[in-house]
Amino acid sequence: MSVKVYVDGNFVPKEEACVSVFDHGFLYGDGVFEGIRAYSGKVFKLEEHVRRLYDSGKAIMLTVPMSEKEMADKINETVKLNSLKDAYIRVVVSRGKGDLGLDPRKCPKPSVIIIADTIQLYPKELYDKGLEIITGATNRIPNECLSPRIKSLNYLNNIMAKIEGINAGVVEVLMLNQNGYISECTGDNIFCVRDGKLMTPSECSGILLGITRATVMELARKQGIDVVETNLNRYDLYVADEVFLTGTAAEIIGVTKIDGRVIGDGRPGKVTKQLKAAFDKYVRA
Ligand code: PMP
């Protein structure tokens, strides 16, 4: 059965799902999006994702042309229609069709797209072994220029860092902020563990406030683990007992080498494994 994609009010076969070349999402990256998962037929943290989508839209003065409830219902419907139990869902709201200028007022109707498919970001071996990452020379865009809290269609900043990783033969890249502190990776948030304490860059470090990040912090606190949101630098990661990444697609994955330094004993650590087990249980509860 062909995948059915929601495009502006209709479900169309994947092969026919398209937007105009005059859409400002295409011309300028003018739009917002979400990546969401469904586990065992239930969309995970749907309300939180829809909220973040609408907040991103609000921040760029893009009004999503349906209510949050309607959006949540459409997302559920897209997953059901495609008979998916475990799915990766991409919701895109772009500025819509306009002319060749930047002016968003020339785009009267935002485009809404919902795709439900499957995903495996990293092979299973990498979850067992852990990732090697490097620090990129490309810094995260500062809050003052474009808040990283906006999940916009403009991912070129992250892609520039990703390309550095590809050139260096690693799959993820650590991005610093303009002050030299750790922000996040190109598509994931980052955590480290030292002496049993869990630490992660704070909101002010210039990060996307990840929904997986929030879930992991909640699960850690429930297990009595201290969680601190703070400024971290590369030194903190190099000397950490454990480092791991979180994201909707990646879920929780250990990092075992950064800039050539072996982290901990070079394998995904105890707290990482403990939180991953709690996360796997939680998403299917
Ligand atoms: N940071 C960036 C830059 C991301 O693109 C993402 C999502 N892929 C994350 C962090 C993780 O956010 P979430 O847990 O909400 O998927």
Residues whose N, C-alpha, C, O or C-beta is under 5 A from the ligand:
A	BS01	PMP	G35 E184 C185 T186 G187 D188 N189 L208 L209 G210 I211 T212 R213 T246 G247 T248
